[in-house]
Amino acid sequence: MGSKKHSDAVVGCLCALGCEALFGLSYVFTKQATGVASAFALLGWRFLIAFAAMTVLVCIRVVKVDFKGKSLQPLLLVALFSPCLYFIGETVGISHTTASESGVFLACIPVASLVASALLLKKRPTRLQVTGILITLVGVLATVFAVGSSSSLSPVGYGFLLLAVASYALYTVSVDRAEDFSGMEITFAMLASGAAVFVTLALAEGAADGTLRELVTLPFRSPSFAVAAIYQGVGCSVAAFFLSNVAIARIGVNRTVSFIGVATVVSIAAGTLLLGEPFTVWQAVGATVIVAGVCTANAGTGA
């Protein structure tokens, strides 16, 4: 029994690390893609590609999903909170606020997830988990303010960023409750809902702007957009979502969210090494504090 618990902890932690590394690398691709397309165009293509890839894997039996005889309500809740509400909140929130403001709001996701887990799942975090996540929060805030702080004073932006934070916290709780479904089944449901919602939003935006033809041909006209959509579709949506769902199932919400700051460290490294962005002392301090926070949150837990 102890061996299985240790194995679950190792697998869960590795999945959480892999998930956040994939999300952190997406920064480079998003930076390249948003220069030629809107956020909803990228999301629409991202989830269309992700769902298509997942469907092919299911059809050739590389991935097995079986929803027969199971109540779909837990899956619908997972899909509602993430990707649907989360990405709408994040996308609209970021577009109405400054980079530093959105960074501060999104940095609070681990804390919100911890509170949701304690209140809704009755799983109280350990002192080390609370301490580690708070240390990680400080590290993320240090890296956010390292690039300068400014204010938009946008109630709409703040409201949508709060929606993103709350949605992600409720997503982690919903995944924990979806015990009857495998990680692949949860991921499939998330991708199906994401494709339905964001393709519809992208088409509506294109129709309103008179850019439907450009939207449909975008990946064929812009190699950088195509690469970004494929990476985010397969790397972030299929692989990272699956890893996140497995991590929550193996090590729980509290430990999984303690790894979220890793994405910030990876995005800083990727921006510096791949895009030639400046690397400041404060970013180095913030990255070090984030790593210390993750280690603290997972110290003495059998991983």
Summary of the structure (lengths in Angstrom):
residues: 303
radius of gyration: 18.9
end to end distance: 14.4
largest distance: 60.6
contacts: 1092
relative contact order: 0.22
helix: 81%
strand: 0%
